[in-house]
């Protein structure tokens, strides 16, 4: 599922890997096996017993342990 800014949802048969290869790495980051986010819509990062991001629409998405280090490097640059 692709969630758009205007709350539309699109269904895609493409894998996230395929989508991430055509999208700008400066704007989109894969934080989890099942989540590819637009960094322009990232509101905050929360850590603790659970590492997750909060998006502009209020959704909370987990950041995987494997992606955490790369995400934090990128997040510090934002």
N, CA, C, O and CB atoms as a CASP TS submission, in Angstrom:
PFRMAT TS
TARGET T0000
AUTHOR 0000-0000-0000
METHOD Language model
MODEL 1
PARENT N/A
ATOM      1  N   UNK     1       0.848  -1.185   0.000  1.00  0.00           N
ATOM      2  CA  UNK     1       0.000   0.000   0.000  1.00  0.00           C
ATOM      3  C   UNK     1       0.888   1.242   0.000  1.00  0.00           C
ATOM      4  O   UNK     1       1.898   1.311   0.701  1.00  0.00           O
ATOM      5  CB  UNK     1      -0.962   0.002   1.227  1.00  0.00           C
ATOM      6  N   UNK     2       0.488   2.196  -0.790  1.00  0.00           N
ATOM      7  CA  UNK     2       1.154   3.493  -0.807  1.00  0.00           C
ATOM      8  C   UNK     2       0.187   4.506  -0.210  1.00  0.00           C
ATOM      9  O   UNK     2      -0.958   4.617  -0.647  1.00  0.00           O
ATOM     10  CB  UNK     2       1.594   3.905  -2.263  1.00  0.00           C
ATOM     11  N   UNK     3       0.654   5.240   0.788  1.00  0.00           N
ATOM     12  CA  UNK     3      -0.179   6.254   1.439  1.00  0.00           C
ATOM     13  C   UNK     3       0.274   7.617   0.950  1.00  0.00           C
ATOM     14  O   UNK     3       1.435   7.992   1.117  1.00  0.00           O
ATOM     15  CB  UNK     3      -0.092   6.157   3.003  1.00  0.00           C
ATOM     16  N   UNK     4      -0.644   8.355   0.348  1.00  0.00           N
ATOM     17  CA  UNK     4      -0.324   9.648  -0.227  1.00  0.00           C
ATOM     18  C   UNK     4      -0.708  10.775   0.718  1.00  0.00           C
ATOM     19  O   UNK     4      -1.433  10.564   1.691  1.00  0.00           O
ATOM     20  CB  UNK     4      -1.024   9.821  -1.564  1.00  0.00           C
ATOM     21  N   UNK     5      -0.218  11.968   0.427  1.00  0.00           N
ATOM     22  CA  UNK     5      -0.427  13.127   1.285  1.00  0.00           C
ATOM     23  C   UNK     5      -1.917  13.440   1.451  1.00  0.00           C
ATOM     24  O   UNK     5      -2.341  13.847   2.533  1.00  0.00           O
ATOM     25  CB  UNK     5       0.304  14.341   0.713  1.00  0.00           C
ATOM     26  N   UNK     6      -2.693  13.261   0.424  1.00  0.00           N
ATOM     27  CA  UNK     6      -4.119  13.603   0.490  1.00  0.00           C
ATOM     28  C   UNK     6      -4.971  12.452   1.043  1.00  0.00           C
ATOM     29  O   UNK     6      -6.173  12.377   0.789  1.00  0.00           O
ATOM     30  CB  UNK     6      -4.624  13.992  -0.898  1.00  0.00           C
ATOM     31  N   UNK     7      -4.327  11.564   1.801  1.00  0.00           N
ATOM     32  CA  UNK     7      -4.976  10.407   2.442  1.00  0.00           C
ATOM     33  C   UNK     7      -5.465   9.347   1.462  1.00  0.00           C
ATOM     34  O   UNK     7      -6.213   8.446   1.844  1.00  0.00           O
ATOM     35  CB  UNK     7      -6.137  10.876   3.264  1.00  0.00           C
ATOM     36  N   UNK     8      -5.053   9.447   0.220  1.00  0.00           N
ATOM     37  CA  UNK     8      -5.365   8.392  -0.738  1.00  0.00           C
ATOM     38  C   UNK     8      -4.458   7.206  -0.470  1.00  0.00           C
ATOM     39  O   UNK     8      -3.332   7.363   0.001  1.00  0.00           O
ATOM     40  CB  UNK     8      -5.204   8.892  -2.200  1.00  0.00           C
ATOM     41  N   UNK     9      -4.959   6.016  -0.775  1.00  0.00           N
ATOM     42  CA  UNK     9      -4.149   4.811  -0.694  1.00  0.00           C
ATOM     43  C   UNK     9      -4.149   4.151  -2.061  1.00  0.00           C
ATOM     44  O   UNK     9      -5.194   3.996  -2.694  1.00  0.00           O
ATOM     45  CB  UNK     9      -4.680   3.837   0.404  1.00  0.00           C
ATOM     46  N   UNK    10      -2.971   3.770  -2.502  1.00  0.00           N
ATOM     47  CA  UNK    10      -2.817   3.079  -3.768  1.00  0.00           C
ATOM     48  C   UNK    10      -2.233   1.704  -3.498  1.00  0.00           C
ATOM     49  O   UNK    10      -1.391   1.533  -2.616  1.00  0.00           O
ATOM     50  CB  UNK    10      -1.922   3.884  -4.745  1.00  0.00           C
ATOM     51  N   UNK    11      -2.682   0.745  -4.254  1.00  0.00           N
ATOM     52  CA  UNK    11      -2.129  -0.596  -4.154  1.00  0.00           C
ATOM     53  C   UNK    11      -1.131  -0.777  -5.283  1.00  0.00           C
ATOM     54  O   UNK    11      -1.409  -0.450  -6.437  1.00  0.00           O
ATOM     55  CB  UNK    11      -3.248  -1.683  -4.208  1.00  0.00           C
ATOM     56  N   UNK    12       0.031  -1.300  -4.937  1.00  0.00           N
ATOM     57  CA  UNK    12       1.072  -1.520  -5.933  1.00  0.00           C
ATOM     58  C   UNK    12       1.529  -2.966  -5.869  1.00  0.00           C
ATOM     59  O   UNK    12       1.627  -3.560  -4.795  1.00  0.00           O
ATOM     60  CB  UNK    12       2.264  -0.558  -5.714  1.00  0.00           C
ATOM     61  N   UNK    13       1.802  -3.509  -7.025  1.00  0.00           N
ATOM     62  CA  UNK    13       2.325  -4.878  -7.076  1.00  0.00           C
ATOM     63  C   UNK    13       3.852  -4.890  -7.024  1.00  0.00           C
ATOM     64  O   UNK    13       4.468  -5.954  -6.974  1.00  0.00           O
ATOM     65  CB  UNK    13       1.838  -5.588  -8.349  1.00  0.00           C
ATOM     66  N   UNK    14       4.459  -3.703  -7.035  1.00  0.00           N
ATOM     67  CA  UNK    14       5.922  -3.615  -6.989  1.00  0.00           C
ATOM     68  C   UNK    14       6.424  -3.849  -5.575  1.00  0.00           C
ATOM     69  O   UNK    14       5.744  -3.527  -4.600  1.00  0.00           O
ATOM     70  CB  UNK    14       6.403  -2.245  -7.503  1.00  0.00           C
ATOM     71  N   UNK    15       7.610  -4.408  -5.474  1.00  0.00           N
ATOM     72  CA  UNK    15       8.264  -4.590  -4.182  1.00  0.00           C
ATOM     73  C   UNK    15       8.826  -3.254  -3.711  1.00  0.00           C
ATOM     74  O   UNK    15       9.135  -2.384  -4.525  1.00  0.00           O
ATOM     75  CB  UNK    15       9.388  -5.659  -4.271  1.00  0.00           C
ATOM     76  N   UNK    16       8.957  -3.095  -2.396  1.00  0.00           N
ATOM     77  CA  UNK    16       9.549  -1.866  -1.866  1.00  0.00           C
ATOM     78  C   UNK    16      10.962  -1.671  -2.395  1.00  0.00           C
ATOM     79  O   UNK    16      11.390  -0.539  -2.625  1.00  0.00           O
ATOM     80  CB  UNK    16       9.560  -1.893  -0.335  1.00  0.00           C
ATOM     81  N   UNK    17      11.673  -2.745  -2.586  1.00  0.00           N
ATOM     82  CA  UNK    17      13.033  -2.659  -3.126  1.00  0.00           C
ATOM     83  C   UNK    17      13.011  -1.999  -4.507  1.00  0.00           C
ATOM     84  O   UNK    17      13.865  -1.170  -4.820  1.00  0.00           O
ATOM     85  CB  UNK    17      13.679  -4.069  -3.210  1.00  0.00           C
ATOM     86  N   UNK    18      12.033  -2.371  -5.322  1.00  0.00           N
ATOM     87  CA  UNK    18      11.914  -1.777  -6.658  1.00  0.00           C
ATOM     88  C   UNK    18      11.565  -0.293  -6.563  1.00  0.00           C
ATOM     89  O   UNK    18      12.121   0.531  -7.289  1.00  0.00           O
ATOM     90  CB  UNK    18      10.848  -2.520  -7.487  1.00  0.00           C
ATOM     91  N   UNK    19      10.644   0.039  -5.669  1.00  0.00           N
ATOM     92  CA  UNK    19      10.256   1.439  -5.496  1.00  0.00           C
ATOM     93  C   UNK    19      11.426   2.269  -4.977  1.00  0.00           C
ATOM     94  O   UNK    19      11.666   3.375  -5.461  1.00  0.00           O
ATOM     95  CB  UNK    19       9.063   1.549  -4.537  1.00  0.00           C
ATOM     96  N   UNK    20      12.147   1.744  -4.002  1.00  0.00           N
ATOM     97  CA  UNK    20      13.251   2.514  -3.423  1.00  0.00           C
ATOM     98  C   UNK    20      14.378   2.750  -4.425  1.00  0.00           C
ATOM     99  O   UNK    20      15.125   3.721  -4.306  1.00  0.00           O
ATOM    100  CB  UNK    20      13.799   1.798  -2.198  1.00  0.00           C
ATOM    101  N   UNK    21      14.496   1.871  -5.402  1.00  0.00           N
ATOM    102  CA  UNK    21      15.562   2.044  -6.399  1.00  0.00           C
ATOM    103  C   UNK    21      15.263   3.164  -7.390  1.00  0.00           C
ATOM    104  O   UNK    21      16.184   3.682  -8.020  1.00  0.00           O
ATOM    105  CB  UNK    21      15.778   0.747  -7.155  1.00  0.00           C
ATOM    106  N   UNK    22      14.002   3.548  -7.543  1.00  0.00           N
ATOM    107  CA  UNK    22      13.654   4.620  -8.482  1.00  0.00           C
ATOM    108  C   UNK    22      13.350   5.944  -7.783  1.00  0.00           C
ATOM    109  O   UNK    22      13.223   6.976  -8.442  1.00  0.00           O
ATOM    110  CB  UNK    22      12.459   4.204  -9.315  1.00  0.00           C
ATOM    111  N   UNK    23      13.236   5.923  -6.467  1.00  0.00           N
ATOM    112  CA  UNK    23      12.953   7.144  -5.714  1.00  0.00           C
ATOM    113  C   UNK    23      14.257   7.756  -5.192  1.00  0.00           C
ATOM    114  O   UNK    23      15.241   7.051  -4.968  1.00  0.00           O
ATOM    115  CB  UNK    23      11.984   6.849  -4.539  1.00  0.00           C
ATOM    116  N   UNK    24      14.247   9.049  -5.007  1.00  0.00           N
ATOM    117  CA  UNK    24      15.439   9.770  -4.561  1.00  0.00           C
ATOM    118  C   UNK    24      15.845   9.348  -3.148  1.00  0.00           C
ATOM    119  O   UNK    24      15.029   9.430  -2.230  1.00  0.00           O
ATOM    120  CB  UNK    24      15.194  11.283  -4.608  1.00  0.00           C
ATOM    121  N   UNK    25      17.097   8.896  -2.954  1.00  0.00           N
ATOM    122  CA  UNK    25      17.557   8.501  -1.612  1.00  0.00           C
ATOM    123  C   UNK    25      17.692   9.681  -0.653  1.00  0.00           C
ATOM    124  O   UNK    25      17.787   9.478   0.557  1.00  0.00           O
ATOM    125  CB  UNK    25      18.887   7.790  -1.716  1.00  0.00           C
ATOM    126  N   UNK    26      17.703  10.913  -1.175  1.00  0.00           N
ATOM    127  CA  UNK    26      17.750  12.092  -0.312  1.00  0.00           C
ATOM    128  C   UNK    26      16.380  12.380   0.303  1.00  0.00           C
ATOM    129  O   UNK    26      16.281  13.098   1.298  1.00  0.00           O
ATOM    130  CB  UNK    26      18.240  13.310  -1.103  1.00  0.00           C
ATOM    131  N   UNK    27      15.325  11.820  -0.293  1.00  0.00           N
ATOM    132  CA  UNK    27      13.966  12.102   0.156  1.00  0.00           C
ATOM    133  C   UNK    27      13.312  10.877   0.786  1.00  0.00           C
ATOM    134  O   UNK    27      12.543  11.008   1.738  1.00  0.00           O
ATOM    135  CB  UNK    27      13.124  12.596  -1.006  1.00  0.00           C
ATOM    136  N   UNK    28      13.609   9.694   0.266  1.00  0.00           N
ATOM    137  CA  UNK    28      12.964   8.467   0.731  1.00  0.00           C
ATOM    138  C   UNK    28      13.975   7.545   1.413  1.00  0.00           C
ATOM    139  O   UNK    28      15.098   7.371   0.939  1.00  0.00           O
ATOM    140  CB  UNK    28      12.288   7.737  -0.444  1.00  0.00           C
ATOM    141  N   UNK    29      13.555   6.963   2.532  1.00  0.00           N
ATOM    142  CA  UNK    29      14.428   6.067   3.278  1.00  0.00           C
ATOM    143  C   UNK    29      13.621   4.876   3.759  1.00  0.00           C
ATOM    144  O   UNK    29      12.498   5.020   4.243  1.00  0.00           O
ATOM    145  CB  UNK    29      15.093   6.797   4.470  1.00  0.00           C
ATOM    146  N   UNK    30      14.202   3.714   3.621  1.00  0.00           N
ATOM    147  CA  UNK    30      13.548   2.485   4.071  1.00  0.00           C
ATOM    148  C   UNK    30      13.932   2.229   5.524  1.00  0.00           C
ATOM    149  O   UNK    30      15.064   1.846   5.819  1.00  0.00           O
ATOM    150  CB  UNK    30      13.943   1.271   3.169  1.00  0.00           C
ATOM    151  N   UNK    31      12.983   2.442   6.422  1.00  0.00           N
ATOM    152  CA  UNK    31      13.245   2.313   7.852  1.00  0.00           C
ATOM    153  C   UNK    31      12.981   0.919   8.385  1.00  0.00           C
ATOM    154  O   UNK    31      13.356   0.591   9.510  1.00  0.00           O
ATOM    155  CB  UNK    31      12.415   3.296   8.609  1.00  0.00           C
ATOM    156  N   UNK    32      12.334   0.107   7.573  1.00  0.00           N
ATOM    157  CA  UNK    32      11.918  -1.222   8.021  1.00  0.00           C
ATOM    158  C   UNK    32      11.659  -2.057   6.779  1.00  0.00           C
ATOM    159  O   UNK    32      11.505  -1.519   5.683  1.00  0.00           O
ATOM    160  CB  UNK    32      10.641  -1.157   8.945  1.00  0.00           C
ATOM    161  N   UNK    33      11.611  -3.351   6.950  1.00  0.00           N
ATOM    162  CA  UNK    33      11.311  -4.253   5.830  1.00  0.00           C
ATOM    163  C   UNK    33      10.008  -3.861   5.135  1.00  0.00           C
ATOM    164  O   UNK    33       9.864  -4.041   3.926  1.00  0.00           O
ATOM    165  CB  UNK    33      11.225  -5.706   6.324  1.00  0.00           C
ATOM    166  N   UNK    34       9.071  -3.330   5.899  1.00  0.00           N
ATOM    167  CA  UNK    34       7.758  -3.024   5.336  1.00  0.00           C
ATOM    168  C   UNK    34       7.434  -1.530   5.266  1.00  0.00           C
ATOM    169  O   UNK    34       6.288  -1.167   5.002  1.00  0.00           O
ATOM    170  CB  UNK    34       6.710  -3.710   6.139  1.00  0.00           C
ATOM    171  N   UNK    35       8.439  -0.642   5.502  1.00  0.00           N
ATOM    172  CA  UNK    35       8.164   0.789   5.494  1.00  0.00           C
ATOM    173  C   UNK    35       9.244   1.565   4.748  1.00  0.00           C
ATOM    174  O   UNK    35      10.432   1.472   5.056  1.00  0.00           O
ATOM    175  CB  UNK    35       8.042   1.307   6.919  1.00  0.00           C
ATOM    176  N   UNK    36       8.799   2.323   3.770  1.00  0.00           N
ATOM    177  CA  UNK    36       9.641   3.257   3.032  1.00  0.00           C
ATOM    178  C   UNK    36       8.995   4.626   3.236  1.00  0.00           C
ATOM    179  O   UNK    36       7.846   4.829   2.843  1.00  0.00           O
ATOM    180  CB  UNK    36       9.768   2.869   1.478  1.00  0.00           C
ATOM    181  N   UNK    37       9.714   5.561   3.842  1.00  0.00           N
ATOM    182  CA  UNK    37       9.083   6.837   4.198  1.00  0.00           C
ATOM    183  C   UNK    37       9.660   8.002   3.401  1.00  0.00           C
ATOM    184  O   UNK    37      10.801   7.966   2.940  1.00  0.00           O
ATOM    185  CB  UNK    37       9.248   7.105   5.690  1.00  0.00           C
ATOM    186  N   UNK    38       8.830   9.040   3.254  1.00  0.00           N
ATOM    187  CA  UNK    38       9.252  10.305   2.685  1.00  0.00           C
ATOM    188  C   UNK    38       9.762  11.146   3.854  1.00  0.00           C
ATOM    189  O   UNK    38       8.995  11.482   4.757  1.00  0.00           O
ATOM    190  CB  UNK    38       8.074  11.024   1.899  1.00  0.00           C
ATOM    191  N   UNK    39      11.027  11.482   3.843  1.00  0.00           N
ATOM    192  CA  UNK    39      11.640  12.210   4.951  1.00  0.00           C
ATOM    193  C   UNK    39      11.073  13.608   5.124  1.00  0.00           C
ATOM    194  O   UNK    39      11.190  14.188   6.204  1.00  0.00           O
ATOM    195  CB  UNK    39      13.124  12.296   4.746  1.00  0.00           C
ATOM    196  N   UNK    40      10.460  14.164   4.083  1.00  0.00           N
ATOM    197  CA  UNK    40       9.843  15.482   4.187  1.00  0.00           C
ATOM    198  C   UNK    40       8.570  15.445   5.032  1.00  0.00           C
ATOM    199  O   UNK    40       8.066  16.490   5.443  1.00  0.00           O
ATOM    200  CB  UNK    40       9.529  16.025   2.797  1.00  0.00           C
ATOM    201  N   UNK    41       8.053  14.247   5.292  1.00  0.00           N
ATOM    202  CA  UNK    41       6.830  14.104   6.082  1.00  0.00           C
ATOM    203  C   UNK    41       7.109  13.508   7.457  1.00  0.00           C
ATOM    204  O   UNK    41       6.190  13.104   8.168  1.00  0.00           O
ATOM    205  CB  UNK    41       5.823  13.236   5.338  1.00  0.00           C
ATOM    206  N   UNK    42       8.361  13.459   7.815  1.00  0.00           N
ATOM    207  CA  UNK    42       8.783  12.958   9.124  1.00  0.00           C
ATOM    208  C   UNK    42       8.679  14.096  10.139  1.00  0.00           C
ATOM    209  O   UNK    42       9.221  15.180   9.925  1.00  0.00           O
ATOM    210  CB  UNK    42      10.243  12.389   9.069  1.00  0.00           C
ATOM    211  N   UNK    43       7.982  13.841  11.239  1.00  0.00           N
ATOM    212  CA  UNK    43       7.815  14.859  12.273  1.00  0.00           C
ATOM    213  C   UNK    43       8.842  14.672  13.382  1.00  0.00           C
ATOM    214  O   UNK    43       9.501  15.629  13.789  1.00  0.00           O
ATOM    215  CB  UNK    43       6.395  14.813  12.851  1.00  0.00           C
ATOM    216  N   UNK    44       8.980  13.432  13.875  1.00  0.00           N
ATOM    217  CA  UNK    44       9.952  13.190  14.938  1.00  0.00           C
ATOM    218  C   UNK    44      10.348  11.721  15.006  1.00  0.00           C
ATOM    219  O   UNK    44       9.689  10.838  14.458  1.00  0.00           O
ATOM    220  CB  UNK    44       9.390  13.640  16.282  1.00  0.00           C
ATOM    221  N   UNK    45      11.445  11.509  15.699  1.00  0.00           N
ATOM    222  CA  UNK    45      11.950  10.168  15.967  1.00  0.00           C
ATOM    223  C   UNK    45      11.899   9.952  17.468  1.00  0.00           C
ATOM    224  O   UNK    45      12.309  10.821  18.237  1.00  0.00           O
ATOM    225  CB  UNK    45      13.404   9.972  15.411  1.00  0.00           C
ATOM    226  N   UNK    46      11.401   8.806  17.886  1.00  0.00           N
ATOM    227  CA  UNK    46      11.326   8.471  19.317  1.00  0.00           C
ATOM    228  C   UNK    46      12.100   7.182  19.552  1.00  0.00           C
ATOM    229  O   UNK    46      12.007   6.233  18.773  1.00  0.00           O
ATOM    230  CB  UNK    46       9.835   8.322  19.796  1.00  0.00           C
ATOM    231  N   UNK    47      12.862   7.164  20.634  1.00  0.00           N
ATOM    232  CA  UNK    47      13.600   5.947  20.965  1.00  0.00           C
ATOM    233  C   UNK    47      13.301   5.544  22.395  1.00  0.00           C
ATOM    234  O   UNK    47      12.732   6.315  23.168  1.00  0.00           O
ATOM    235  CB  UNK    47      15.117   6.146  20.764  1.00  0.00           C
ATOM    236  N   UNK    48      13.679   4.368  22.725  1.00  0.00           N
ATOM    237  CA  UNK    48      13.426   3.803  24.044  1.00  0.00           C
ATOM    238  C   UNK    48      13.301   2.303  23.889  1.00  0.00           C
ATOM    239  O   UNK    48      14.120   1.676  23.217  1.00  0.00           O
ATOM    240  CB  UNK    48      12.145   4.411  24.697  1.00  0.00           C
ATOM    241  N   UNK    49      12.304   1.732  24.494  1.00  0.00           N
ATOM    242  CA  UNK    49      12.094   0.290  24.324  1.00  0.00           C
ATOM    243  C   UNK    49      11.655  -0.015  22.899  1.00  0.00           C
ATOM    244  O   UNK    49      11.756  -1.149  22.430  1.00  0.00           O
ATOM    245  CB  UNK    49      11.046  -0.233  25.331  1.00  0.00           C
ATOM    246  N   UNK    50      11.167   1.013  22.222  1.00  0.00           N
ATOM    247  CA  UNK    50      10.726   0.882  20.833  1.00  0.00           C
ATOM    248  C   UNK    50      11.258   2.086  20.069  1.00  0.00           C
ATOM    249  O   UNK    50      11.088   3.226  20.502  1.00  0.00           O
ATOM    250  CB  UNK    50       9.154   0.784  20.726  1.00  0.00           C
ATOM    251  N   UNK    51      11.898   1.835  18.940  1.00  0.00           N
ATOM    252  CA  UNK    51      12.388   2.921  18.090  1.00  0.00           C
ATOM    253  C   UNK    51      11.375   3.130  16.974  1.00  0.00           C
ATOM    254  O   UNK    51      11.063   2.201  16.229  1.00  0.00           O
ATOM    255  CB  UNK    51      13.815   2.605  17.512  1.00  0.00           C
ATOM    256  N   UNK    52      10.860   4.361  16.859  1.00  0.00           N
ATOM    257  CA  UNK    52       9.866   4.610  15.826  1.00  0.00           C
ATOM    258  C   UNK    52       9.872   6.071  15.397  1.00  0.00           C
ATOM    259  O   UNK    52      10.418   6.935  16.083  1.00  0.00           O
ATOM    260  CB  UNK    52       8.482   4.214  16.318  1.00  0.00           C
ATOM    261  N   UNK    53       9.258   6.326  14.259  1.00  0.00           N
ATOM    262  CA  UNK    53       9.102   7.679  13.753  1.00  0.00           C
ATOM    263  C   UNK    53       7.631   8.039  13.789  1.00  0.00           C
ATOM    264  O   UNK    53       6.756   7.175  13.735  1.00  0.00           O
ATOM    265  CB  UNK    53       9.675   7.815  12.320  1.00  0.00           C
ATOM    266  N   UNK    54       7.378   9.336  13.880  1.00  0.00           N
ATOM    267  CA  UNK    54       6.015   9.853  13.799  1.00  0.00           C
ATOM    268  C   UNK    54       5.947  10.668  12.514  1.00  0.00           C
ATOM    269  O   UNK    54       6.778  11.543  12.272  1.00  0.00           O
ATOM    270  CB  UNK    54       5.625  10.722  15.075  1.00  0.00           C
ATOM    271  N   UNK    55       4.945  10.367  11.697  1.00  0.00           N
ATOM    272  CA  UNK    55       4.776  11.048  10.428  1.00  0.00           C
ATOM    273  C   UNK    55       3.766  12.191  10.584  1.00  0.00           C
ATOM    274  O   UNK    55       3.067  12.262  11.595  1.00  0.00           O
ATOM    275  CB  UNK    55       4.319  10.054   9.334  1.00  0.00           C
ATOM    276  N   UNK    56       3.685  13.088   9.589  1.00  0.00           N
ATOM    277  CA  UNK    56       2.782  14.234   9.643  1.00  0.00           C
ATOM    278  C   UNK    56       1.327  13.827   9.856  1.00  0.00           C
ATOM    279  O   UNK    56       0.563  14.565  10.478  1.00  0.00           O
ATOM    280  CB  UNK    56       2.900  15.039   8.371  1.00  0.00           C
ATOM    281  N   UNK    57       0.943  12.669   9.351  1.00  0.00           N
ATOM    282  CA  UNK    57      -0.448  12.237   9.500  1.00  0.00           C
ATOM    283  C   UNK    57      -0.702  11.553  10.848  1.00  0.00           C
ATOM    284  O   UNK    57      -1.805  11.072  11.107  1.00  0.00           O
ATOM    285  CB  UNK    57      -0.822  11.291   8.365  1.00  0.00           C
ATOM    286  N   UNK    58       0.330  11.513  11.708  1.00  0.00           N
ATOM    287  CA  UNK    58       0.192  10.923  13.030  1.00  0.00           C
ATOM    288  C   UNK    58       0.541   9.455  13.119  1.00  0.00           C
ATOM    289  O   UNK    58       0.569   8.893  14.214  1.00  0.00           O
ATOM    290  CB  UNK    58      -1.177  11.106  13.495  1.00  0.00           C
ATOM    291  N   UNK    59       0.808   8.823  11.994  1.00  0.00           N
ATOM    292  CA  UNK    59       1.164   7.405  12.008  1.00  0.00           C
ATOM    293  C   UNK    59       2.515   7.211  12.693  1.00  0.00           C
ATOM    294  O   UNK    59       3.443   7.998  12.511  1.00  0.00           O
ATOM    295  CB  UNK    59       1.200   6.835  10.569  1.00  0.00           C
ATOM    296  N   UNK    60       2.599   6.143  13.484  1.00  0.00           N
ATOM    297  CA  UNK    60       3.846   5.761  14.125  1.00  0.00           C
ATOM    298  C   UNK    60       4.360   4.513  13.436  1.00  0.00           C
ATOM    299  O   UNK    60       3.659   3.503  13.367  1.00  0.00           O
ATOM    300  CB  UNK    60       3.656   5.527  15.653  1.00  0.00           C
ATOM    301  N   UNK    61       5.585   4.577  12.925  1.00  0.00           N
ATOM    302  CA  UNK    61       6.178   3.471  12.173  1.00  0.00           C
ATOM    303  C   UNK    61       7.487   3.048  12.833  1.00  0.00           C
ATOM    304  O   UNK    61       8.339   3.882  13.141  1.00  0.00           O
ATOM    305  CB  UNK    61       6.418   3.874  10.692  1.00  0.00           C
ATOM    306  N   UNK    62       7.633   1.758  13.044  1.00  0.00           N
ATOM    307  CA  UNK    62       8.842   1.230  13.679  1.00  0.00           C
ATOM    308  C   UNK    62      10.055   1.353  12.765  1.00  0.00           C
ATOM    309  O   UNK    62       9.962   1.201  11.547  1.00  0.00           O
ATOM    310  CB  UNK    62       8.638  -0.229  14.075  1.00  0.00           C
ATOM    311  N   UNK    63      11.194   1.632  13.391  1.00  0.00           N
ATOM    312  CA  UNK    63      12.485   1.627  12.699  1.00  0.00           C
ATOM    313  C   UNK    63      13.165   0.324  13.109  1.00  0.00           C
ATOM    314  O   UNK    63      13.333   0.059  14.299  1.00  0.00           O
ATOM    315  CB  UNK    63      13.378   2.911  13.062  1.00  0.00           C
ATOM    316  N   UNK    64      13.554  -0.484  12.133  1.00  0.00           N
ATOM    317  CA  UNK    64      14.166  -1.766  12.447  1.00  0.00           C
ATOM    318  C   UNK    64      15.550  -1.578  13.061  1.00  0.00           C
ATOM    319  O   UNK    64      16.211  -0.565  12.829  1.00  0.00           O
ATOM    320  CB  UNK    64      14.259  -2.631  11.192  1.00  0.00           C
ATOM    321  N   UNK    65      15.974  -2.553  13.837  1.00  0.00           N
ATOM    322  CA  UNK    65      17.303  -2.493  14.459  1.00  0.00           C
ATOM    323  C   UNK    65      18.392  -2.447  13.412  1.00  0.00           C
ATOM    324  O   UNK    65      19.402  -1.767  13.591  1.00  0.00           O
ATOM    325  CB  UNK    65      17.523  -3.690  15.382  1.00  0.00           C
ATOM    326  N   UNK    66      18.194  -3.175  12.302  1.00  0.00           N
ATOM    327  CA  UNK    66      19.214  -3.194  11.240  1.00  0.00           C
ATOM    328  C   UNK    66      19.335  -1.849  10.532  1.00  0.00           C
ATOM    329  O   UNK    66      20.421  -1.494  10.076  1.00  0.00           O
ATOM    330  CB  UNK    66      18.887  -4.277  10.218  1.00  0.00           C
ATOM    331  N   UNK    67      18.253  -1.102  10.433  1.00  0.00           N
ATOM    332  CA  UNK    67      18.262   0.181   9.724  1.00  0.00           C
ATOM    333  C   UNK    67      18.532   1.364  10.643  1.00  0.00           C
ATOM    334  O   UNK    67      18.739   2.482  10.170  1.00  0.00           O
ATOM    335  CB  UNK    67      16.946   0.387   9.019  1.00  0.00           C
ATOM    336  N   UNK    68      18.531   1.131  11.950  1.00  0.00           N
ATOM    337  CA  UNK    68      18.601   2.214  12.924  1.00  0.00           C
ATOM    338  C   UNK    68      19.853   3.070  12.784  1.00  0.00           C
ATOM    339  O   UNK    68      19.754   4.297  12.781  1.00  0.00           O
ATOM    340  CB  UNK    68      18.538   1.651  14.309  1.00  0.00           C
ATOM    341  N   UNK    69      21.014   2.464  12.669  1.00  0.00           N
ATOM    342  CA  UNK    69      22.265   3.218  12.577  1.00  0.00           C
ATOM    343  C   UNK    69      22.271   4.138  11.356  1.00  0.00           C
ATOM    344  O   UNK    69      22.608   5.317  11.468  1.00  0.00           O
ATOM    345  CB  UNK    69      23.458   2.259  12.518  1.00  0.00           C
ATOM    346  N   UNK    70      21.904   3.607  10.202  1.00  0.00           N
ATOM    347  CA  UNK    70      21.861   4.418   8.977  1.00  0.00           C
ATOM    348  C   UNK    70      20.803   5.513   9.083  1.00  0.00           C
ATOM    349  O   UNK    70      21.011   6.640   8.633  1.00  0.00           O
ATOM    350  CB  UNK    70      21.579   3.530   7.752  1.00  0.00           C
ATOM    351  N   UNK    71      19.677   5.168   9.675  1.00  0.00           N
ATOM    352  CA  UNK    71      18.613   6.164   9.837  1.00  0.00           C
ATOM    353  C   UNK    71      19.076   7.302  10.750  1.00  0.00           C
ATOM    354  O   UNK    71      18.833   8.468  10.442  1.00  0.00           O
ATOM    355  CB  UNK    71      17.335   5.504  10.410  1.00  0.00           C
ATOM    356  N   UNK    72      19.731   6.989  11.852  1.00  0.00           N
ATOM    357  CA  UNK    72      20.163   8.030  12.782  1.00  0.00           C
ATOM    358  C   UNK    72      21.189   8.965  12.147  1.00  0.00           C
ATOM    359  O   UNK    72      21.166  10.169  12.402  1.00  0.00           O
ATOM    360  CB  UNK    72      20.746   7.399  14.041  1.00  0.00           C
ATOM    361  N   UNK    73      22.079   8.431  11.331  1.00  0.00           N
ATOM    362  CA  UNK    73      23.043   9.271  10.610  1.00  0.00           C
ATOM    363  C   UNK    73      22.312  10.255   9.704  1.00  0.00           C
ATOM    364  O   UNK    73      22.646  11.439   9.652  1.00  0.00           O
ATOM    365  CB  UNK    73      24.015   8.402   9.780  1.00  0.00           C
ATOM    366  N   UNK    74      21.317   9.747   8.997  1.00  0.00           N
ATOM    367  CA  UNK    74      20.535  10.585   8.105  1.00  0.00           C
ATOM    368  C   UNK    74      19.677  11.563   8.885  1.00  0.00           C
ATOM    369  O   UNK    74      19.561  12.727   8.500  1.00  0.00           O
ATOM    370  CB  UNK    74      19.665   9.730   7.203  1.00  0.00           C
ATOM    371  N   UNK    75      19.083  11.119   9.960  1.00  0.00           N
ATOM    372  CA  UNK    75      18.199  11.969  10.772  1.00  0.00           C
ATOM    373  C   UNK    75      18.955  13.157  11.360  1.00  0.00           C
ATOM    374  O   UNK    75      18.394  14.248  11.461  1.00  0.00           O
ATOM    375  CB  UNK    75      17.559  11.150  11.903  1.00  0.00           C
ATOM    376  N   UNK    76      20.205  12.971  11.745  1.00  0.00           N
ATOM    377  CA  UNK    76      21.003  14.069  12.303  1.00  0.00           C
ATOM    378  C   UNK    76      21.269  15.158  11.266  1.00  0.00           C
ATOM    379  O   UNK    76      21.479  16.319  11.618  1.00  0.00           O
ATOM    380  CB  UNK    76      22.330  13.534  12.845  1.00  0.00           C
ATOM    381  N   UNK    77      21.260  14.779   9.984  1.00  0.00           N
ATOM    382  CA  UNK    77      21.502  15.733   8.922  1.00  0.00           C
ATOM    383  C   UNK    77      20.258  16.556   8.578  1.00  0.00           C
ATOM    384  O   UNK    77      20.362  17.603   7.939  1.00  0.00           O
ATOM    385  CB  UNK    77      21.992  15.012   7.696  1.00  0.00           C
ATOM    386  N   UNK    78      19.093  16.088   9.000  1.00  0.00           N
ATOM    387  CA  UNK    78      17.839  16.776   8.663  1.00  0.00           C
ATOM    388  C   UNK    78      17.663  18.056   9.449  1.00  0.00           C
ATOM    389  O   UNK    78      16.661  18.751   9.281  1.00  0.00           O
ATOM    390  CB  UNK    78      16.655  15.867   8.912  1.00  0.00           C
TER
END
